[in-house]
Amino acid sequence: MVRHSPVEAAAAGLASGAVTLGVAEVVAGLLVRVVGTDGTPSPLLAVADSFVDRTPAWLKDAAIAAFGTGDKAALIVGTGVVLAALSAGLGLLARRRRGLALAGLTLLCVVALAAVLTRPGAAPADAAPTVLGGGAGLLVLVALFPGPSAARAPTPAPDGPGRRSVLVLGGSLAVLGVLGIVAGRVLSGAGEVVRAARRAFVVPSVAVPVTVDPAAEQGVRGQPPFRTPNAEFYRIDTALAVPQVDPAAWRLRVHGMVRREVDIDMADLLSRPMVEALVTLTCVSNPVGGDLAGTAVWTGLPVSELLAEAGPLPGADMVLSTSADGWTASTPLEVLTDGRDAVLAVGMNGEPLPPEHGFPARLVVPGLYGYVSATKWVVDLEVTRFADAAAYWTTRGWAERGPVKTASRIDVPRGRSLPAGPTTVAGVAWAQHRGISRVEVRVDDGEWLPADLAAEPTVDAWRQWRLAWEATPGRHTLTVRATDGTGETQTSAEAPPVPDGASGWHSVVVDVEG
């Protein structure tokens, strides 16, 4: 067998891995475009999705704490680095044990194939990209590591044309493989049909539009606007690739412990009278003082109407909602039927839902963290019992019910030096479906000072607050706490997001110049 240097071997291994993924992604792209599969034929995305599905709660929390809404990009980059390292390792192994290296690449392809075929909506044809890509990668590995029959050939000199040809060929194949990965995403036309459908989508008008009192905005620079622009709204979910759901093919099924099943399509949904709901959504992974919260006007159909049409049976206490990509949430039946503005939303701030926020339809339920209520790309509502079914994050250590905890945040000032003198301290507080009745600020260990509250258009949205403070020279710690509409003040006891949301008072340290 021709003996390559470690650099040559690593380059050959990288080439084999890149060709495997490149061919697989090109075939997957063609499969999506031609067949329109509902599965995830891309082995790269399928493996990454499977990793997300098996992520324990503590690791998910750590990833969001470290990367925030960039957690998905970090995971994809990390997956690419790991695959590159494994490919290089297989190349190094092939220097001495080509058979083991070929077996190793085959095993990786089998793992990827299992990931592809276990994704929601997978079909047998989805195996083709992984099988063809794996075959191409094996051929490259065999070609760059000739078998024993080639051992009689003279070994090229260390700096001779043989080494250069291996490095050039390996590098060229690696580049072609990477280009194939990009070409596969382009070939799939992912999102083209949905983007066109969204441009043509008209958010229905409502009989009573939401009006926001101008007094809900205090106008403090650095304080978040009362209503969050769609482009700035936080996004936390498990979808590495945003599900592309064509509204023309969308359907919602309501079934389970009901008197009659309800099955509607988008035309049926849009023909029904809709409402607008002003609701703040909060992620359970939001740390104390974090920014994983946002407020929008949501246009949609009250979920209670769909449930009334289906007729839940006695004993039912939960609705298990499922998204197009298989993610599930467990929502207490009572909060969907107690008169609050829980809606099957199709609009966000007067526009069709952005794809990353659930187009064409999603759930919005005030008073609950998103992991038990805010299902995006929703396609199924099963009326059931908590004793009989568990949702995605419940099986991973999170609480089965997730009522939002009272929270408050200092947005101004934050992380900077200040001149001494009059200063505005400001931020937001929320306790969805209970409202905010009081916000207080403490400077160092002083007494709690009442903040001025903005108007509260609804108890389902956050409330702005501000305090006039005469800043004195030195380092100071500012702390905030809020009291909800029931008179309960948020606890000072610190708790991490797992298993049912973070708690504690938010503090910031500021330096005041003399």
N, C-alpha and C positions, 0 to 999 in steps of 0.2 A: 504494500500500500504506500502511495506517495505520502511522505511525512511533511505536513505543512508546519510553518512556524506558528506560535500561539496567536500572533496578530492575524496571520492568514486564516487560521482556523476560526477565530472569533468573527472575522469578516464574512467567512463562508456561512457560519451559523446565522448571523444577522441577515444575510441574503436569503437564506432558506425561510426564516421566519417572516421576513417582509413579503416574499413572494406568496407564501401561504395566505397571509392576510390580504394582500393585494388582489389575488385571484378570487378569494372568497368574497371580498367586498364588491368587486365588479359583478360577479355572478349574482350576489344578493341584490345589488342595485337593479340589474336587469329583471330579476324575479319580481321585485316589488313593482317595477314599472309595467311589466307585461302581464303578470298574473294578478297583481294587486293583493298579495297575501296579507292576512291580518296578524301574522306572527312576527318574530324578530329573526329573519334569516341571517343577519349579520352576526358572525361568531364573536366579534369584538364587543358589540353592544350586549349580546346575550350573556357573555361571561361577566361583563361589568354589572349588568342587571342582577345576575344571580348572586354576585358578591354583595350588592346592596341588600338583596332579600335576606341574606344570612348575616347581615351586620347586627351585632348586639347593640342594645340601647346605649351603653356607655361609649361605644366607639362612634356611633352616630352623633351623639351629643358632643364628643370631642372634635369630630370633623367640622360640625357646624360652628363650634366655638372658635376653631382655628381658621376656617375659611369662609364662614358665613354663607352667603348665597353663591359663593364660588366653589362650594363643596363638590359639585358635579364635575366641573372642569378639572379640579384637583384629582378626582378619582380617575378620570379618563387619562390624564397625563401619567398618574401613578401606574395605571394598568399598562400603558404603553412602555413605561420604563421597565416594569417587571417582565413583560413579554420580550423586550429587547435583551434583558439580562439572561432570561432563560434560553433564548435563541443563541446568544453568544456562548453560553455554557454548553449547549448541545454541540456547537461547533468545536469547542475545546475537547469535549468527550469523543467526538468523531476522529480526532487525531490518532487515538489508540484503539477505540472500541466503536467502530462505525455501526455495528449492529445494535449496540445499546443506544446510540444516538438516534438511529432510525426508529427504534422502539419508543424512545422518549418523545420524539415528535409525534408519532402515532398516538401515544397516550394523551398528549395535549389536545390533539384533534378530537379524540373520543370525548374528553371532558367538555370541549367546546360544543361538540355535537349534542351531548346530553343537555347542555345549557340551552341550546337553540330549541330542541324538541320539547322542553318542559316550560317554555314561555307561553303565556296565554295566547290562544288563537293559533298555535303552531300546527302546521300540516306536514305530511311526509315530504313534500317537495322542498320544504325549508332546509332539509338536510343537504341538498345539492351544493350550496356554496361551500360549506365546511368540507365536504367530501372532495370536491374538485380542488379547493385550495390546499387541503392536506396532501393530495396527490401531487400537485405542482411543487409543493415544498419538499416532499420526499425526493422527487426527481432532481431538484437542485442540489440537495444534500448528497445524493449519489454521484451526480456529475462532478461536484467539486471535491469529493473524496473518493477517487477511483478505488475499486476493490483490489484484492490480492493479485489479480492478473496483471495489474499495472505496476506491481512492485518490482518486476524485472527491468522496468525502464529506468534509465539513469535518473538519479535524484537531481533536480535543478540546483545550480549553485545558489547560495543564499541571496545573492544580489542579482541573479540572472533573470532572464525574461520569464521563467516559470513563476517566480514570486510575483513579479509585476502583473502578469496576466491574471493570476488568481485574485490579487487585490483589486485590479481594475474590473474584472468580471463580477466579483462579489459585490463591490461597491455599486456597479451599474445595476445589478439585479436588485440590490437593496433600494436604490433610488426608484427603480421601476415599481417595486412593491409598494413603496410609500405613495407614489403617484396613483397606483391602482386603488389604494384605500380612499384617496380623495375622489378619484373618478367614480368609484362605487357609490359614494354619497350623492354625487351629481347625477349619475345615471338613474338613481332611484326616483328622482323627481320628488323627493320627500317634501311635502308641504305645498307643492305647487297647486294641487287641486283645492286644498283647504284654504290657502291664501286667496285664491280666486273666489271661493265660496264665502269667505269672510268679507271680502270687499263688496259682495253683492248682498250680504245679510243686512236686514233692516231691523233694528231693535224696536219692538212694538211700543206704541204709546200707551200711557196709563191714564186712568180716570183722575187719579189724585197724585200728581208728581211731587216728589220730595223737594221742599224748599229749605235751604240752610240759612238760618238767621245770621246776618253779617256779624252780629255780636259774638258768634262762635269763634271768630278769628281775632286774636289779640294783636297780631301784626308785629310780634317781636322777631327781630332778625335772628335766624338760627333755630327758631322754634318751627317744628314741622307744620305744614299747612293742615288745616282741619281735614280737608279731603285730599287723599294721596293721589297724585297723578298715576295713571296706569303704568307708565314706563318706570316709575320709581317704587311701585308696590313690590314688597318682598316676595320671593318665591322659594319655598321649601317643599320638595316632594321627592319621591324615589325614582322619577323618570329621567334617565340619562338623555334619552332622545324624546323630545316632546311628542306625545301621541298625536297623530294627524287623523282627526275624525271628521269625515265628510258629513255635514248636516243632512245631506240628501239620503245618506245611508244610516243615520243615527236612529236608534230606537231605545226606549226606556221600558223596562218590564217591572211591574210591581206585583209581587207574588209572595208565596209562603203562607203564613197563618192569616189568610184573608178569606172573605166570603166569595170574592170573585177576583180573578187576575185582571190587571189593567196593562195594556200594551199600547204605547203611543209612539208616533213618529214626530218629526219636527214640525210638519204641517199642522198636525193635531195640537201640538203644544202651543204653537204661535197663534192658533185660532182662539185660544182661551183668554179670558180677561186677565191681565197681569197687573202687578203692583211694583212699586219701588220701595226699597228698604235701605236705610242708612245704617251700615253696620261696620264696626271695627273687627277685623280678623287678627288673631294672635296665634303664633306658633308656640307649641308647648316647649320647644327647644330654646325659646327666648330666655337668655340669662337676665338677671336683675340689671336694669338699665340698658338692655339690648334694644335693637331696632327692628326685630322681626314682628312688627305690628303695622297695620295700615287701615285706613278708612276709605270706603267707597260707597257710592250709590249703586245698588244692585237691582236690576230689572228682572223679574221672573214670576213664576207661578207659585203661589203658596203651596208648600208641600202638604199641608193639612188637607187641601182639596183632593189631591191624588189619593191620599190615604183614606179619606172619607168615601171616595168612590170605590176603593178596594174593600173597605170594611174590615179592619183588624179584628181577629177573633179574641175572645177572652183568654187571658194568660200571656198574650204577646206583650213584650216590654222593650223590644229593641228593633231597630231597622238597620240591617247590614247593607250598606251601599257599596257598590263595586264600580271601579273605573274601567275604561277601555283597556288599560294595561294590566288589569287584574288586581290592583291595589284595593283594599277594603277598609271601611271605617264602621264602627259600631256606635250608633246614636240612640240614646234613650227615646223610646216612642213618645213619652210624655212631652218632651220639649219640642217635638214636631207637631203636636196637636194642642198645645196650651195657649194658642193665640199669638205667640211671638212671631216676628217677621222671618220665619224660616222659609226660604224660597229655593226653588229650582231655577237658578239664574241663567239668563242668556245674554245679559247686558251688564257692563261695568262702566260707571261714570258716563252713561249715555252712548257708549260704543259697544259693538259686539265684543264678547269676551276675547282677550288676547289668547292665542293658542297656548301659551305657557300658563295661563290662568284658567284653562278648562274649556275653551271653545270646542263644541258649540253649547255645552250645558254643564253646570256644576251645582253643587249644594252650598248654601250659605246659611249658617245657623248661629244666631247671636247667643253669646253666653257660654259657648264651648270652645275648647282649643280645636284647631284644625284637624288634628290627627283622629278625632272622633266625630267629625262633622263635615268638614269642608271638602268633600270628594270632588275632584276635578274629572272632566271627561266621563261623567257618570252615565252608566248604561243599565244599572240594575239596582232595584230596591227590594230586599227580601225582609218581610216582616217576620220576626222570629223572637227568640228569647236569649238573654245573656247566658243562661245556663246551657244553651244548645249550640251556640256559635261564638267564635272569637274572631276579631279583626286583625289586620296586618300587624300593627304595633302592639296590640294586646298580647299576642303570642311571643313578643320579644321583650316582655318585662314592663311595659307601660300599663298604667291603670286603665281599666275597661271603660270608665267614665271620666270625662275631663272637663269639669266646670272651670271657667276662667277665674284665676285668683286676682284679687285687687292688686293693682300695680301702679307705680308712678315713676317718672323718669325726669332727670334734670338734663335739659338740652343746652341751656345757656346759663352761665358760661361753662365751658368744658374743655379741659386740657390746654389752657393757655394762661399767660400772665395778664393781670389787669392793673390799670391805674387806680389809685385810691380815689374814693369819692362815690357818688351815686352810681349804682349798678343794678341792672335788672337780672334777676334769676327767673328762669322760665322753663316750661316743659309741658308734658302731657301726663294724664292719669286715666286709667280705664278700669272698669269693673262691669263688663258687658251684661246687659239685662238687669243690672242693679243700679247703675249710674254712680256718679261721684258727687258727694255732698260737701266734702271739705278736703283741702290740701294744705299741708303745713310744712314749713322749712325750718331747719335748725342750723345755726352757724356754730361750728365747733361743738361745745357741750352746753350751749345756751338754751334758752327756752324756745319752745316751738312757736313759730310765727305764722299766722294765717295768711295764705296766699289769696290773691284776687282770682276768681274763677270766671272764665268765659261763659257765655250762654251754653246751655245743654239742649240741643235740638232733639235728642233722643237718648234714653238710657243705654241704648245698644251701641253707642259710639264713644270714643274717648273724649276727654275734656281738657282744653288748654288751661294753664294757670301761669301766674307770674307774681313776683314779689319784688318790691323796691328795697334794696339793701344798700346801706352806707358802708362801703368796703373800707376797711382800715388796713394799713401796711402789715405784711407778714403772710405766713402760710395759713390757709383756713380750709376746713372741711365742711362742705355743704351737704346736708342730708335732707331727703324728702320722704314724706309718707302721705297716704291718702286714706280717706274714709269713704266707704261706699254708701249707697242710698238707703241701706238698711241700718246704718249707724255703726257698722263694724269697721274698725281701723285695721289696715293691713298689718300683718305680723312682722316683727323685727327678726323672727327666727329665720336663719338662713337655711335654704334647702336648694339642692341642684335641680335642674329640670326633670331628671328621672326620679320618680315615675309619673308625676302628675303636675309638673310645672314648678318653676323656680319661685322662691319667696325670699323676702328680706327687704331692707330699705336701701335705696340707691344713694350713693354718696360720690361726690367728686372733690378733688383737692385743687385749690387754685392758689396762685401766688399773687399777692397784691403788692405792687411797687409803691414805695413811699415817695 
